[in-house]
């Protein structure tokens, strides 16, 4: 029997946003015949065994914050001596790469970048020294994984990293499961709408404050419209206060954390991506799998390149409430009630295609590291 390579996948915790979900999908779908799979949870002390398939060893490092798990992470790496470490979240990537000098020799480190670097740095929501940390530590990675060619080009330019160090791998999406679920699930909206759905962490970069302003103006033309926002985060109280100040709180539902956003796809008129900046949002890809119309900010060149001129997609002219409102109006003037689209471009994100690309990268990197 061919020797299985030990792979350690790292995320802060289970049940997080899109970045964590991608790593969870990889843990569940990478070949157990080729790899001995381990999942490290940097800021989680315990987990529900029902959430992780048999055959995957889970290691809870239990840090209150990601950086608190540094010593336990090094200890785990020496205990497992994995052939490959794959880290799936930016702030965890920086810690993993900072500690690389303490790992066993020839340990391969792959990091998955989940945001467009120049945008993340340019919006000022990160400490001023973050750009320096990126430039210092990302060079220590064997490969940096980006989700689009645009993200890769931006990373290489912003951090002055060679293109040879960067790999473009698409997010895996369980297209068949989402389509089956969306076709058979009950409608949770209890309204004819139009019903607008947005999904994401309630944080500044996701632009939900812009969405609320746009939605308030949108209601002047579509007074029966409703908005559902699935997610949780530090901006929730401010967003609720904004909705009340705009007089639209009766039309906006804050749905909290939703493990499976497809619950709200039936009955939704469209999905809105309101982000100021974004990599390649999983919620958008999952909504596309279910055939939902998509209205998006031009949050990254990758999103614009993917959606431009596609049926059932609308891209706002700029990142503003006025432009988003205009795109929402244009979409609703075009759409028939309940209309869905094939979105053939989503097939390149299918689990079997995307996971195979990850396996090819892991295998090639291991082969290239052999003396």
Number of C-alpha atoms within 10 A of each C-alpha: 4 6 9 14 18 17 23 26 23 26 27 26 23 21 14 17 21 19 22 20 21 21 23 22 16 21 24 17 15 19 15 14 12 15 18 19 23 20 23 25 24 26 20 20 13 14 14 7 9 7 11 16 11 9 12 14 14 17 19 19 23 19 19 12 12 20 17 15 22 19 12 15 25 17 14 17 20 14 10 13 18 23 23 23 23 25 29 25 21 18 16 21 25 22 19 26 23 16 15 19 11 12 20 16 10 14 18 21 24 28 27 24 23 20 22 26 23 16 18 18 17 12 12 10 11 11 8 11 9 14 17 10 15 19 15 14 17 22 16 19 20 18 22 26 25 26 21 23 17 18 27 24 16 18 25 17 14 17 18 11 17 12 14 10 17 23 19 18 19 22 27 27 26 15 20 13 14 21 18 11 15 21 12 9 14 13 14 12 18 8 13 14 18 20 22 23 23 25 27 26 22 23 18 17 19 20 22 25 22 20 25 23 19 21 26 21 17 21 16 10 10 15 13 13 19 23 25 20 22 21 21 18 13 11 14 17 11 12 19 18 12 16 21 13 10 14 11 19 18 10 17 19 16 16 14 17 19 18 13 13 18 20 16 23 29 19 24 28 26 28 24 25 27 29 24 21 24 24 23 25 20 19 21 22 22 24 28 26 27 26 22 26 26 25 26 24 27 25 25 20 19 19 21 17 14 14 20 11 11 14 13 21 21 24 24 22 14 14 19 18 23 19 16 29 23 17 22 24 15 13 20 15 9 11 14 10 13 16 14 16 16 14 20 12 13 18 15 14 20 18 21 16 15 18 24 18 16 20 16 11 18 23 15 11 18 16 10 9 13 7 5
